[in-house]
Amino acid sequence: MLRIFKACILTVFLETGLFYLLGYRKKDDVTIVVCANVITNLVLNLTIAWFFPGGPGSFLLLLEIAVVIAEYLIYAKAFGATNRLFGQTLAANVLSYAAGVVLGAAGLL
């Protein structure tokens, strides 16, 4: 379970940081990004833990796509739907996923 919370903290830190650098700096913007990431990350990782105890295998891509879509829908409602926002959402998720893979392989997650 500790791994799930470490992954959540990493995701929130990286994705919120990226959105901050991309100009989402108002208190409400940061709050929305943090909340969206906490919710989607915990749902993703708890789903994997409960339904895929041996690992999600090929379902991981589908689960990650669902996270990108869910976060984009939250952000689109808050910030306005644009292709640019979708790209930013996708980039943030690729960043946090890649960091998780690297840190997990190094035994740090």
C-alpha positions in Angstrom: 0.0 0.0 0.0 2.9 2.4 0.7 3.9 2.1 -3.0 0.5 3.3 -4.0 0.8 6.5 -1.9 4.4 7.1 -3.1 3.2 6.8 -6.7 0.4 9.2 -6.0 2.7 11.8 -4.4 5.1 11.4 -7.4 2.3 11.9 -9.9 0.9 14.9 -8.1 4.3 16.6 -7.8 5.3 16.0 -11.4 2.0 16.7 -13.1 1.1 19.7 -11.0 4.6 21.0 -11.6 4.3 20.6 -15.3 0.9 22.3 -15.4 2.4 25.1 -13.2 5.2 25.6 -15.7 2.7 25.6 -18.5 0.9 28.6 -16.9 -1.7 27.1 -14.7 -0.6 29.0 -11.7 -3.8 30.3 -10.0 -4.7 28.8 -6.7 -7.9 27.2 -8.2 -5.9 25.9 -11.2 -3.4 24.1 -8.9 -6.2 22.8 -6.7 -8.0 21.3 -9.7 -4.8 19.7 -11.0 -3.9 18.2 -7.6 -7.4 16.9 -7.0 -7.7 15.4 -10.5 -4.4 13.6 -10.1 -5.1 12.3 -6.6 -8.4 10.9 -7.7 -7.3 9.3 -11.0 -4.0 8.0 -9.6 -5.6 6.4 -6.5 -8.4 4.9 -8.6 -5.9 3.5 -11.1 -3.5 2.0 -8.6 -6.2 0.6 -6.3 -7.9 -0.9 -9.4 -4.6 -2.6 -10.4 -4.0 -3.8 -6.8 -7.6 -5.2 -6.4 -8.3 -6.6 -9.9 -4.9 -7.3 -11.3 -2.8 -8.6 -8.3 -0.3 -10.2 -10.7 0.0 -6.9 -12.7 -2.3 -5.5 -15.3 -0.3 -6.7 -18.3 -1.8 -5.6 -21.6 -4.6 -3.8 -19.7 -2.2 -1.2 -18.4 -2.4 0.8 -21.7 -6.2 0.9 -21.6 -6.1 1.9 -17.9 -3.6 4.7 -18.6 -5.7 5.9 -21.6 -8.8 6.0 -19.3 -6.8 8.2 -16.9 -5.7 10.6 -19.6 -9.3 10.9 -20.8 -10.7 11.4 -17.3 -8.1 14.1 -16.4 -8.7 15.8 -19.7 -12.5 15.9 -19.1 -11.9 17.4 -15.7 -9.5 20.0 -17.1 -11.7 20.7 -20.1 -14.6 21.5 -17.8 -12.4 23.8 -15.7 -10.1 25.4 -18.3 -11.9 25.0 -21.6 -11.6 22.2 -24.1 -8.7 22.6 -26.5 -6.4 20.3 -28.4 -3.5 22.0 -26.6 -4.9 21.1 -23.3 -5.3 17.5 -24.4 -1.6 17.5 -25.4 -0.6 19.0 -22.1 -2.7 16.3 -20.2 -1.1 13.6 -22.3 2.4 15.0 -21.8 1.9 15.2 -18.0 0.8 11.6 -17.8 3.7 10.4 -20.0 6.1 12.3 -17.7 4.7 10.8 -14.5 4.4 7.3 -16.0 8.0 7.3 -17.2 9.2 8.6 -13.9 7.3 5.9 -12.1 8.8 3.2 -14.4 12.4 4.5 -13.8 12.0 4.9 -10.1 10.2 1.5 -9.8 13.0 -0.2 -11.7 15.5 1.4 -9.4 13.6 0.2 -6.4 12.8 3.7 -5.2 9.0 3.4 -5.6 
